[in-house]
Amino acid sequence: MTIDDAPRDALRGGPRELLRWVATGAAVSRADLSRLSGLSPSTVSQRVEALINQGLLEETGAGRSRGGRRPRQLAVPTGGAVVGAIDLGAHHARVGALDLSGRVVRARTLPVRIEDGPESVLGTLLAEVATLVGSDSAAGDSVPGALRGVGIGIPGPVQHATGRIVSPSRMPGWNGFDVAAFCAGRVDVPVIVDNDANLMALGAHRTAHPELDHAIYIKAGTGIGSGVISSGRLHRGAQGSAGDISHCRVVADPAPPCTCGNAGCLEAVASGAALVTALREQGVPVSDLTGVIRLIDDGDRQATALARQAGRAVGEILAVVVNFFNPQVVAIGGRLADCEPLLASMRATLYERCLPLATQTLLIERVAAGQDVGITGAAHLVIDHVVAPA
Ligand SMILES: [Zn+2]
């Protein structure tokens, strides 16, 4: 074992890991868990019993016999809408009810006016969670007893320990708002708040590459951010700002002004909002990111040039991150991930600027999990918390 492997190894056989092995099908019995964890059968049995008592694992039927008594099979209870999830975006929110394996049971997309402020927006979305988990209670009522927790993704910086929003762009009235405290007053289950890029990273990692330990996920939509998976776990850093690449400086002439007060930030060059602004300044009548993407798909010259410039800027920052962090996979999600010229320039810049050793086996891909990736990540945050509360 290298020093580098230590954090993950220390968790070997912890309740979260046992649960994840069962959820992913890597283990179906106590014997499997004992073999995978290296723990004694009695320790595994103790932990499994505790998980069964918490309702997080169940025993189903009998497994395949190897001569003696047929072993009972372990499974994560599926089908119950027991985890609430909200993935808040600039104009829409995806709200879902998921089961303990992180599978979506019910979900819907709601239009959102972020400028209506946190009380109004979050109140509406929590009421929707209550509806989706099967309650008829009115907004503000407690959600039903089956609910284990609610995970919420915010499109701005979130101080992880407190669940408070700190200096978000394009979210008037949200600065300093304590999302966790507001929600805790409305639902009597744990509420976990994180930024949207972290939720995407967690959702994509758990569904596409749970076997890879080091990964970077870029979320490129109206804003731009990233989530970091290090040694198999979401890396938040000291305050929760790890992965926030939005105000890293890129080469741009002229350097466009950024909402943070500086100029030439990645967000001011490569985010969806920046593309809308730049096209308008060139006299192209476009009102939102959907319009920009349509222009790029239609091969519009100005929009395509801006998308290429954005891709180079993302690649430039990503090259620093890849050289520094040496991930196994870099995946891009969000609405701009389908934008081919952006992706092509990002990829080219990344290869040009990275050490050969860093890119030799590096996977560069799109996040494949679709529109539910954020709520899936939110559900995993809740499930991890329920298994081992902080
Ligand atoms: Zn900035």
Boltz pocket constraint, residues with backbone or C-beta under 6 A from the ligand:
constraints:
  - pocket:
      binder: B
      contacts: [[A, 246], [A, 247], [A, 258], [A, 259], [A, 260], [A, 261], [A, 262], [A, 263], [A, 265], [A, 267], [A, 268]]
      max_distance: 6.0
